[in-house]
Amino acid sequence: MKIQVFSSLLLFLFLVNERGISQVANPNGSLNSLSNNDIWAQTLTGSHFNEFWTYHFYFENDLKVHITFSVANFGSLKSPVSGVQISVDKLDGELYQLSREYSIEHLVQDKEKHLFQNRIDRELFFQGKLPKEQRVRINTSKDGIEYDIDLNISNIAEGVKMGNGKYQIGNEEVGIFTHIPYAEANGYVKVNGKRKNVKGTVYMDHTFQNQTTTRLVDSGYRFIHHQDENNWEILFMMLPEDSADRKTIGYHLTNRNGEIKIQGVNRIREISKRNLFGENVARTLEIELENSTTIRMNRRVDTEKFSVLGELGRIARRAARTFLGGEVIHFRGEGTIFETGERSKRGYYNYFIVS
């Protein structure tokens, strides 16, 4: 088994190994601004941790780029690492996926330069003081394919959190910070010798926790709608494992004509399912907010499936699934949301399931 590939999977898995969930709760409080220190790693101590900074770029001509920076400690499995996962979809009709990881001793967090870098001698970083500016830079290769990505982020909406940003599942806290609800992005994307200058929008969230198993979360759901700087909408939810009443953590963040509001997500219900790249996945979700408002979310076009276990051979994959108690699979595509009294909105979804 390739330990590097196997451990990369764990960068996308969540939390505790208790099957009984005693408490599921969103933070108390309303919308709060993030501080400059909130961008930095909130964990990095203890025997286990997982932390993710996930960028969703949506460019003209249907080009999409997803970049996740991460840090993780797997306890006795191996030494702590930092990592990056990259997905480039619709670059000349192709889909490219890549993952990399490095010993965490090489991680750079330079607060004076506002720089987060996987290691000093690799161009894998994000840099810039939010909400003024930020740059995301990727220059690496794998299996003979070179990834050269340079993206500048501007006109950035102020980062926010719900209450203190700490959500409760059982005895564990899950932190969710939204550093970039909406911003503009431009630059270039070059993969496998194919280059495009790009222009579009970007969303970025930051999640963290202090455990590392697959036993806490059944599935997770993001929906991003960007119309313009004064009109955008974000849904981000996680359904705990064994949540018989579909009690969920998460938030609904909106900017409507310049007025920004946040509501906690109370629970979700699957209205219908449909085959998605060989998996039976929710097609229509009913989402109940804490103010009793309901929202319908629908998958419309499915474009991408990704699992790190897919890089393993059959035997190694089976061993990994047995050890982990399952496999985390990510899906991306286009969808709609509909709230009573409002027009439906089109945007992009990102689901993951524990299979």
C-alpha positions in Angstrom: 0.0 0.0 0.0 1.2 3.5 -0.8 1.2 5.1 2.6 1.4 8.6 1.2 -1.8 8.1 -0.9 -3.5 6.2 1.9 -2.8 8.9 4.5 -4.0 11.7 2.1 -7.5 10.2 2.3 -7.5 11.0 6.0 -7.1 14.7 5.2 -10.8 14.5 4.1 -12.2 12.5 7.0 -13.8 13.8 10.1 -13.6 13.4 13.8 -14.5 11.0 16.6 -15.1 7.2 16.6 -18.1 7.2 18.9 -21.2 5.9 17.1 -23.7 7.4 19.5 -24.1 11.2 19.1 -25.2 12.8 22.3 -25.3 16.5 21.2 -25.6 18.3 17.8 -25.6 22.1 18.1 -24.7 25.2 16.2 -22.9 28.1 17.9 -24.9 30.6 20.0 -24.8 34.1 18.7 -25.2 35.9 15.4 -23.0 37.0 12.6 -19.4 38.0 13.7 -16.4 39.2 11.8 -13.2 37.2 11.6 -9.9 38.5 13.0 -6.6 38.4 11.3 -5.5 35.5 13.5 -8.4 33.3 12.4 -6.7 32.5 9.1 -3.9 30.6 10.8 -4.0 26.9 11.9 -6.2 26.6 15.0 -5.0 23.1 15.8 -1.4 21.7 15.4 -1.3 20.4 19.0 -2.4 17.1 20.5 -2.2 13.6 19.1 -4.9 14.1 16.5 -6.1 17.0 14.3 -7.4 17.9 10.9 -7.7 21.3 9.3 -8.7 22.5 5.8 -8.6 25.7 3.8 -10.8 25.1 0.8 -11.0 27.4 -2.2 -13.8 27.1 -4.9 -13.0 29.1 -8.0 -15.6 29.6 -10.7 -14.4 31.1 -13.9 -15.8 32.0 -17.3 -16.4 29.3 -19.9 -17.3 26.8 -17.1 -13.8 26.3 -15.9 -13.6 25.4 -12.2 -10.7 25.1 -9.9 -10.8 23.6 -6.4 -7.8 23.9 -4.1 -7.6 22.6 -0.5 -4.7 23.2 1.8 -4.6 21.1 4.9 -2.7 20.0 8.1 -3.3 16.7 9.8 -2.0 14.4 12.6 -3.0 10.8 12.4 -1.7 9.7 15.7 0.1 6.3 15.6 -0.5 6.0 11.8 2.3 8.4 10.8 3.9 11.7 11.5 1.9 14.9 11.1 1.7 16.4 7.6 0.5 19.3 5.6 -1.0 18.8 2.2 -2.7 20.2 -0.8 -5.4 18.8 -3.1 -6.1 20.3 -6.5 -8.9 19.8 -9.0 -9.1 21.5 -12.4 -12.3 20.8 -14.4 -13.2 21.8 -18.0 -9.7 23.0 -19.0 -10.1 22.2 -22.7 -12.7 19.7 -21.7 -10.4 17.7 -19.3 -10.5 17.0 -15.6 -7.3 16.9 -13.7 -6.8 15.9 -10.0 -3.7 16.0 -7.8 -2.8 15.5 -4.1 0.5 16.3 -2.4 1.7 16.1 1.2 4.8 17.1 3.2 6.1 16.7 6.7 4.5 19.3 8.9 8.0 20.5 10.1 8.3 22.2 6.7 5.0 24.2 7.1 5.5 27.9 6.9 3.0 30.3 8.6 4.6 33.8 8.3 2.3 36.3 10.0 4.3 39.3 8.9 4.1 38.3 5.3 0.6 36.8 5.6 2.0 33.6 4.1 0.8 30.0 4.4 3.1 27.7 2.5 3.4 23.9 2.6 7.2 24.1 2.5 9.6 27.0 1.8 11.1 25.4 -1.4 7.7 24.6 -3.0 5.4 27.1 -4.7 2.3 25.8 -2.9 0.9 28.7 -0.9 -1.8 31.3 -0.2 -0.7 34.8 0.7 -2.2 38.2 1.5 -4.0 40.0 4.3 -7.7 39.5 4.2 -10.0 41.2 3.2 -7.6 43.5 1.3 -6.0 40.9 -1.1 -4.9 37.3 -1.5 -2.9 35.2 -4.0 -3.1 31.4 -4.4 -0.1 29.9 -6.1 0.4 26.2 -7.3 3.5 25.0 -9.2 4.0 21.3 -9.0 3.8 18.1 -11.0 2.7 14.5 -10.7 2.9 11.5 -13.1 4.4 13.7 -15.7 1.7 16.4 -15.6 2.6 19.9 -14.6 0.3 22.2 -12.6 1.0 25.9 -12.9 -1.7 28.0 -11.3 -1.4 31.7 -10.3 -4.6 33.4 -9.1 -5.1 36.8 -7.6 -8.1 37.5 -5.4 -9.6 41.0 -4.9 -12.8 42.8 -4.0 -13.1 40.4 -1.1 -16.2 40.4 1.2 -15.4 40.5 4.9 -14.8 37.0 6.5 -17.5 35.9 9.0 -18.4 33.2 11.4 -21.6 32.2 13.3 -21.2 33.1 16.9 -17.7 31.8 17.9 -17.6 29.6 14.8 -17.5 26.4 16.9 -20.1 23.7 16.2 -20.8 20.7 18.5 -21.1 17.0 17.5 -21.1 14.7 20.5 -18.1 15.7 22.7 -16.2 17.2 19.8 -16.1 20.8 18.4 -16.0 21.5 14.7 -14.7 25.0 13.7 -16.1 26.6 10.5 -14.8 30.0 9.4 -15.9 31.6 6.1 -12.9 33.7 5.2 -14.1 34.6 1.6 -17.9 34.5 1.1 -17.5 36.3 -2.2 -14.5 37.7 -4.1 -13.3 38.3 -7.6 -10.4 36.3 -9.0 -8.2 36.5 -12.1 -4.9 35.0 -13.3 -4.0 31.9 -15.2 -4.4 28.2 -15.1 -1.9 25.9 -16.9 -2.1 22.1 -16.7 -0.4 19.6 -19.0 0.8 22.4 -21.3 -2.7 23.8 -21.7 -3.0 27.4 -20.4 -5.9 29.8 -20.0 -6.2 33.3 -18.6 -9.1 33.3 -16.2 -11.6 35.6 -14.6 -14.4 34.8 -12.2 -15.4 34.5 -8.5 -14.2 32.5 -5.5 -15.4 31.3 -2.1 -13.2 29.9 0.7 -14.0 28.3 4.0 -11.8 26.9 6.8 -12.7 23.9 8.9 -10.9 22.3 11.8 -11.2 19.7 14.5 -9.1 17.7 16.9 -9.9 14.1 16.0 -9.3 11.9 13.0 -11.7 9.1 12.2 -14.6 8.5 9.8 -17.1 7.8 12.5 -18.7 11.2 13.1 -20.0 12.5 9.8 -22.4 10.7 7.4 -22.2 13.4 4.7 -21.6 17.0 4.0 -23.0 19.6 1.6 -22.0 23.0 0.2 -23.9 25.2 -2.2 -22.4 28.4 -3.6 -24.4 31.1 -5.5 -22.5 34.2 -6.7 -24.5 36.8 -8.6 -22.5 39.9 -7.8 -20.7 41.5 -4.8 -24.0 42.5 -3.2 -26.0 39.3 -4.0 -24.6 35.9 -3.0 -25.7 32.9 -1.0 -23.8 30.1 0.8 -25.1 26.9 2.4 -22.7 24.6 4.3 -23.9 21.6 6.3 -22.6 18.4 7.9 -24.9 15.5 8.8 -23.5 13.5 11.8 -23.5 9.8 11.7 -26.4 8.1 13.3 -28.5 11.3 13.3 -31.8 9.6 13.4 -33.7 12.9 13.4 -31.5 14.3 10.6 -30.2 17.0 13.1 -27.4 18.9 11.3 -24.7 21.5 11.9 -24.2 24.3 9.5 -25.2 27.7 8.3 -27.1 29.6 5.6 -25.2 32.8 4.8 -26.8 35.4 2.5 -26.1 38.8 1.0 -29.2 40.3 -0.5 -28.8 43.8 -1.9 -25.9 44.4 0.5 -27.6 43.1 3.6 -25.7 40.2 5.1 -27.4 37.6 7.4 -26.7 34.2 8.8 -29.0 31.4 10.0 -28.1 28.0 11.5 -29.2 24.9 9.7 -31.4 22.7 12.0 -31.9 19.5 9.9 -31.9 18.2 6.4 -34.2 15.6 4.8 -33.5 13.6 1.6 -36.5 14.0 -0.7 -35.1 11.9 -3.5 -31.9 10.1 -4.5 -30.3 9.3 -7.8 -27.3 7.4 -9.0 -24.2 9.6 -9.1 -21.1 8.0 -10.6 -22.1 4.6 -9.2 -23.2 5.9 -5.7 -26.8 6.5 -4.5 -26.7 10.1 -3.5 -29.3 12.7 -2.5 -30.7 14.5 -5.6 -33.2 16.8 -3.7 -32.7 18.0 -0.1 -35.1 19.8 2.1 -33.2 22.1 4.5 -34.8 23.4 7.7 -33.2 26.5 9.1 -33.3 27.5 12.8 -36.0 30.1 12.1 -38.2 27.3 10.6 -37.7 28.5 7.0 -37.3 25.6 4.5 -35.1 25.5 1.4 -35.0 23.0 -1.4 -31.6 22.1 -2.9 -31.4 20.1 -6.1 -28.5 18.6 -8.1 -28.8 19.5 -11.8 -25.6 18.7 -13.5 -22.9 16.3 -12.1 -19.4 16.9 -13.2 -16.8 15.4 -10.9 -16.2 12.5 -8.5 -13.1 12.2 -6.4 -11.7 9.8 -3.8 -8.1 9.4 -2.8 -8.8 5.6 -2.5 -9.4 5.7 -6.2 -5.6 6.0 -6.6 -5.0 2.7 -4.8 -5.1 -0.8 -6.3 -8.1 -3.1 -5.5 -6.4 -4.9 -2.6 -5.0 -1.8 -1.1 -8.3 0.0 -1.4 -10.1 -2.8 0.3 -7.6 -2.8 3.2 -7.9 1.0 3.5 -11.7 0.8 3.6 -11.6 -1.9 6.2 -9.2 0.1 8.4 -11.1 3.4 8.0 -14.6 1.9 8.2 -15.5 3.3 4.9 -14.5 5.7 2.1 -15.1 9.4 1.7 -16.2 10.4 -1.8 -16.5 13.9 -3.0 -18.9 15.1 -5.8 -19.2 18.4 -7.5 -21.5 19.9 -10.1 -24.3 22.5 -10.7 -27.5 22.8 -8.8 -30.4 25.1 -7.6 -31.8 26.3 -4.3 -35.4 27.4 -3.8 -36.8 29.3 -0.8 -40.6 30.0 -0.5 -41.3 33.5 -1.7 -38.0 33.8 -3.6 -36.9 32.9 -7.1 -34.8 29.8 -7.5 -31.0 30.4 -7.6 -28.5 28.5 -9.7 -25.1 27.8 -8.4 -22.6 25.0 -7.6 -22.7 22.1 -5.2 -19.9 20.1 -3.4 -21.1 17.0 -1.6 -19.2 14.3 0.2 -20.4 11.0 1.6 -19.0 8.3 3.7 -19.6 5.2 1.7 
